[in-house]
Amino acid sequence: MLNHATHPMHELPRALQHLLARDHDAASAEGLPRRAFLKLGAASGFALGMFPLLAQAQGTAAEAALKPVQQPGAFVAIAPDGTVTVTVNRLEFGQGVQTALPMVLAEELDADWSLVRSQLGTNDPAYADPLWGMHLTGGSTAIKHSFTQYRELGARARAMLVQAAAARWGVDAASLRTQNGAVLGAAGQRLGYGALAEAAMALPVPASVTLKDPKQFRLIGQPTTRLDAVAKSSGRQDFGIDVRRPGQLTAVVARPPVFGARLRSVDDRAARAIQGVKAVLRVPLDRGAEGVAVIADGYWPAQQARQALQLDWDTSAVEKVDSTRQLAQYRALAAQPGPRHFDADMAPLAQAPKTIEAEFVFPYLAHAPMEPLNCTVEFTAQGATLWVGSQMPGLDGMAAARTLGLKPEQVRVQVQSAGGGFGRRAIPSSDYVVEACTIAKAAQSAGVRAPIQTLWSREDDIRGGYYRPMHLHRARIGFDAAGQVLAWDHVIVGQSILTGSPFEAGMVKNGIDHTAVEGMRAPYPLPMRLTVHHPKVNVPVLWWRSVGSTHTAFVMETLIDQIARETGQDPVAYRMKLFGSTHPRHRAALQLAVDRSGYGQKRLAAGRAWGVAVHESFDSVVAYVVEASMKDGQPVLHQVTAGVHCNLVINPRTVEAQVQGAALMGLGMCLPGAAITLKDGVVEQQNFGDYTVARIADMPTIAVHTVPSAEPPTGMGEPGLPPLAPAFANAVSRLTGKPLRELPFRLT
């Protein structure tokens, strides 16, 4: 059973916590029998590697003592030439985990870093999150949850290599040491790991190991070029979209214009006549909808055939959302009583010397990764293999098994590198994976027996739903001349991303989805009453990079800044006063950003202003000090200085890249056109021409600085995003004298 004292529930995205808190008796790595583990090792593809058959050599005591997530055999392979291949138990989609986790393992292994390689894993239980017992890349947990795991994997492998060398030389293992991929003896002996791998694999895995003192680290903490840097910078990196199987076909889907709509009729004669088309199939889709799948021998004929379809849609039974009407409905709902997350006394509000009343509007946002959604399925009566860039391959594998009529153990998910995701590749309904499997099954029934890659176009992706929800915030704040908040009455209106999902029972409490309120109030000691409304709307929604903090950080940090301005206080000093002595990491991150930016020390160029914000998400704190100006009536972001507290930094280059990318994505929320809107149920945006994402030309100069720490690392995939928009907005407000209340920015 999960120990909540050891692993507090706030460590992961709230949306996953209900599932993660359960006992996974049937599916957890702990219950993996020896036979299944042997299958895992045999399938790893390293016939000359270090540990593929390790479990076979273990005694029953060692097997009972260690879980598959602790066994080096699933994670480490050493070839005769000394090349070390580390299997990563997460999806790599830009965050750098395919380098950082091998660094952690190689540190304890004492590997020669120049010989270290990496690969992604599968849906096998050995690659589950070691703390939560499910496959997951999300919530900025990859390093945080697998840091100790990968250290111990490296240390166990190292101990076995040392023992193998000791046996060969006939000496005490305690007299030996390791260095840079070799075992060294006191008498000058030396054997590379490649020469010892075969003997080491016959030894039992030690149940306990001693880890290095952090003072001994030679890899961890060093700026390290990513293992995939050359492939990605030269265009040679393969992603899920690049999978090619013998005889592979391509499927595209005609989806309804309104979410959940069904078909009245299909005229596919023109589509079937296009050369290369193998099948045109009417298929069920996500959320009760219907669609038409076109299967062809390439994307171009499939896309041409889709355009040739004559489809009559029945939208009579589904809600047709209109963004203008929806905002009016949200405003009306905000005035109604509702369930409360915080419930402080609001009596002092009526007598407060100063007040602020504010309304904030946040639109739907698409994830819009560079690589559109795709999934390749090879399906036979004996089983199925999926090639997909999945954030939750375990859940996706089970969904595939249900769809294909197979047992879970008959489905193998080969995790592929993904060109971004931002949460869209981790969805409880496994919508695009189920869609691909539905098509593969329907194709087989139609006599088409071939691997099929279901591929979404950019338009499919932008209009395909599962957006960051639209939100409305209202605040009434009473405070005194010293900036002391006397009462803060707050209302949030927005869809729940958990209602209707497997996580609803555990994570929607008192009618409140906790993902909608994360980031509210803390770290400031505020007397807040927080009311939450979750209307049901026919628009599919999902977590989006940094989840609730995408909107709550903007609200909190712009309002705190406004209180500072209206009481004549420096915004940094005001925040420091509110932190008191109870939030040292916030204080350290903000002070670092202030010191490195020159805030309060250097004179800004004419027409520029400072902006400040600090926010904690996923146990990491990021503070921004920015410089901005106005040009032709539009805000311009020039300079960003980040102060980051994520405890121990594994790879400074990864942290820098994550903050840079998150800051640019946060800036993108501010730009004109960064919104998904609907009219009569139809999404109005369809591609990057009418849905804005930040581009390289929008990137300001950015400097990233980290607070030194030896504490276990926390996550960095998401925390860099939330404070960027409010820091930028605060600078603009100082230039214009008007607070900004909407994303994207509206200055009128």
JOHUFEN-V558824 format. One record per run of one state. SS is the DSSP state (helix for helix, strand for strand, loop for the rest). FROM is the first residue (numbers start at 1). TO is the last residue. Records with the same first field share a line. If there is no record, write none. Layout:
# JOHUFEN-V558824
SS=FROM-TO + FROM-TO
This chain:
# JOHUFEN-V558824
loop=1-8 + 12-13 + 22-28 + 32-33 + 43-53 + 58-59 + 66-67 + 71-71 + 75-75 + 79-83 + 89-96 + 110-112 + 121-121 + 123-124 + 128-141 + 170-172 + 176-176 + 180-181 + 185-189 + 201-213 + 217-228 + 234-239 + 243-248 + 255-261 + 268-268 + 273-276 + 285-285 + 289-289 + 297-298 + 309-309 + 315-322 + 335-338 + 344-346 + 352-353 + 363-363 + 366-373 + 381-382 + 389-392 + 405-407 + 416-430 + 446-451 + 456-457 + 464-466 + 469-470 + 480-484 + 495-503 + 510-511 + 517-527 + 534-540 + 542-548 + 567-570 + 580-583 + 598-607 + 618-619 + 632-633 + 646-651 + 669-675 + 677-677 + 680-681 + 684-695 + 699-700 + 707-718 + 737-741 + 744-748
helix=9-11 + 14-21 + 29-31 + 34-42 + 54-57 + 60-65 + 68-70 + 72-74 + 97-109 + 113-115 + 125-127 + 142-169 + 173-175 + 193-200 + 214-216 + 229-233 + 240-242 + 269-272 + 286-288 + 299-308 + 323-334 + 347-351 + 393-404 + 408-410 + 431-445 + 458-463 + 504-507 + 514-516 + 549-566 + 571-579 + 584-597 + 652-668 + 696-698 + 719-736
strand=76-78 + 84-88 + 116-120 + 122-122 + 177-179 + 182-184 + 190-192 + 249-254 + 262-267 + 277-284 + 290-296 + 310-314 + 339-343 + 354-362 + 364-365 + 374-380 + 383-388 + 411-415 + 452-455 + 467-468 + 471-479 + 485-494 + 508-509 + 512-513 + 528-533 + 541-541 + 608-617 + 620-631 + 634-645 + 676-676 + 678-679 + 682-683 + 701-706 + 742-743
